[in-house]
Amino acid sequence: MSRNEEPARTSPRKPGRPSVGLLSRSQILDEAFALADSSGSKGFTITAIANNLGVQAPAIYNYFRNKGELISAMRGQLATRVDSSAFDTMPWHEAVTSWAHSYVATLGTHPGTIAELATEPVDGELGSIKNYENIVACFRRDGYPEDYIVPAIIAYESFFIGSALDSLAPESNLNPGRNASHAPLLESAELTARTTANQAGKTLNLATFEFGLEALTIGIRTLGELNASS
């Protein structure tokens, strides 16, 4: 090449989907989970995901039409990790225990996604729909009143979401600490609960979760039986 010749220039990559192999649906989902965990709902945007992947936003839209569809896909991916197989063979009030533990553990791996996932409908992901269909089938098989099934599932999930958040909090969040002199009853109750849990080989968070799950199941089961007999 002579000195007067300009070096060949490569055309800048056009906005949108990058070359084959540079981006995939799974990469986008992985980055979406990572961003939600690190930034929470305020920083969770398509533009931020694209920036972190080194592409422009239109590249993401080649895989997901909008943010809602992306969140639905995230929910569907998490749904495949939640073990609801016990509903195939066990009564619903027994199957719910393993489902609950799996659900909370799965949410706990991506705490930043909880707020986002809780606000999106399930209709965008077949995996989620199949899981719920299986759970409803178990309730119906056990003769649970149909008009109570969806409220029961929502009540459980509300508890699971709260428990997943609580599992991230320090166990001493109800300990009055330096204000103990103003709340001696609370201090005593908190210490007793912690001691009882530790004696059973559990953390206070786990013992609290199991207590709440049992109480919720007793209530939901009792209401169903009362409704069925009326």
N, C-alpha and C positions, 0 to 999 in steps of 0.2 A: 504494500500500500504506500503510495507517494505521500509526501508531506502535505500536499494540497488536498488530499482526499480526507473527508470526514469519516470517522469511524461509524460503522453501521449502528443505528439506534434501534433498540427494541421498543416496540409500542407498549405504553403502559397498559396494565390490565384494566379492562373495562369494569365498571361497577357491576356487581351482581355475582352470579355463581362463579366460583373460581374453577381452575382447571381440574379435571378429573383426578381424584385422589387427594385433593387438598381439603375437602370438606365432605362431611357425611351427616346423616340424620343423627347417628349415635354420638358423633362429636359435638353436635349442637346441644343435644340433651345433656351430655356430660358437663359442658360448659354452663348450661342453664342451671343445673343443680349447684355447681361450684359457685356461681355468681349469687344465687339466692342465699346460699349458706353464708357467704362473706359479706354481702351487701344488704340482705333483707329485702323487703318488698319495695322500699323506696328506690333502691338502685337497680332493681330488676327490670331492665328494658331490652328490647330487641337491639337497639343501637349499642348498648353496653356489651351484650353478648357478641355481636359482630366485631366490635373493637378488640375484644379479648381473643377472638379467633383470627384476627388479622384480615378480616374481610369487611365489606360494606353491607349495610342492612339488607339491600335487595337480595343478597346471597341467601340470607336466612329465609326470606319469603318464598324462595324457590322450594323450600321444604315444608314450611308452615305458613299458612295464609295470614295468620295474625298471632298476637300474643296469647289469646285465649286458646287457640289450637295447640300452641306449644305447651301451655300449662296442662291441657288435657292429655297430651302425650306423656308429660312428666308423671301425671297422676296414673296413667295407664301402666307406665313402667314400674312405678312403685307397687301398683296393685298386683303385678306378677310376683312380687317378692313377699306379699302377705299370704300366709298359709291359712286358707279357709277350708282345707280338705276335710277337717273333722265334721263339717256339716253334711258330708256324704253319708256318714254312717252313725253319727251320734245324735241324741236329742239336742235341740238347739241350745237349751240352757246348760248343757255340758260342753258342746262344741264351741260356745262363745269364749271359753277360757283360753284355749290355745289361739284362737283368732285374735283375741284382745292382746295377748302378749306379743304375738307376731306383728300386729298392726302398730303398736306403740314402739316396738324395737325398730321397725322399718322407718317410721317417722323420725325416730331419734337419730338415724344416720344422716338425715338432711333436715335439721330443724328450721333452716331458713325458708324452706318451701311450704311450711305448714299454713301460713297466712294466705299464700297464693292458691294453694290447692283447695283450701276450704271455701273459696269463693267461686269456683268453677263447677259447672254441671258435669255429670259423669258421662253424658251421651256421646262425647267425642272419642272415647276409647273403648273398644270391644272387650279388652281384658277386664276393665272395671265392671262393665255391664254383666259379663259372664259370672264374675264373683258374686255380685249382688243377686243375680238370678238364682244362683245355687243356694244362697243364704235364705232367700224368700221361699224357695222350694222346701227347705228343711222346716221352716216355721209352719208352712201349710201342711206338711206331712205329719207334724206333731199336733195338728188341730188348733193352732194358735189363731185367734180371731183376725181375719184379714185386714180389718180396718185399723188394727193396732200394729201390724207388721212394720210398715214404713216408719211410723213414729218410734218404734222400738229400735230400729236400726240407726236412725238419726240420733236418738238419745245415746246409744252406745258410742257412736262416732264422736259426738260432742265430748263425751267423757274421755275417749282415747286421745283426742287432740289436746285437751287440757292436761292429761297425764303425760303426754310426750313433752309438752312444754315444762311441766313440773319436774320431770326427770332431769332437766338441764339446770334447775335452780339448786342453790345450796340447801342442804337438809335443815339448816338452822333458820330457814326463812320465817318460821313462826316463833322463834325463840326471842323473847323480849330483850335479851341482852342487857345493856346498861340501864334499861327502863324496867328491869325485873321488879324493883320495889313497888312499881305502880301496877304490876300485873302478876301477883304471886300465884294466882290460880292458873293462869296461862302458862307460867314457867313450870309449875308442877305437872300440868297435863302434858306439856311438850316433852319434858324429861321422862315421864312415865311411858309415853308412846315410843320414844327413841329406845329406852331401855328394853321394853317388851320386844320391839323389833329386833334389836341386837341379840337378845337372848335366843331368839328363834333363828338366828343366823341370817337375818335380812337387814337391808338398809331401811330407814324410815320411809323413803320414797316408795320402795317396793311394797312394804307392808301397807302403806296407805293406798296404793293402787289396788292391791288385792282386796282390801277392805271395801273400797268403793265399788269394785267390780261385783263383788258378792252382794252388796247392798242393792246395787242397780238391778242385778239379775233377779233377786228375790222380789223386788218391786214390780218389775216388768212381768215376771211370771205370775205373780199374784193378781195383778190387774187383768191379765189375759184370762185367768181362770174365773175371775168374778164376772167378766164380760161374757164369757162362754156360757156361764150358768144362769145368766139373767134372761 
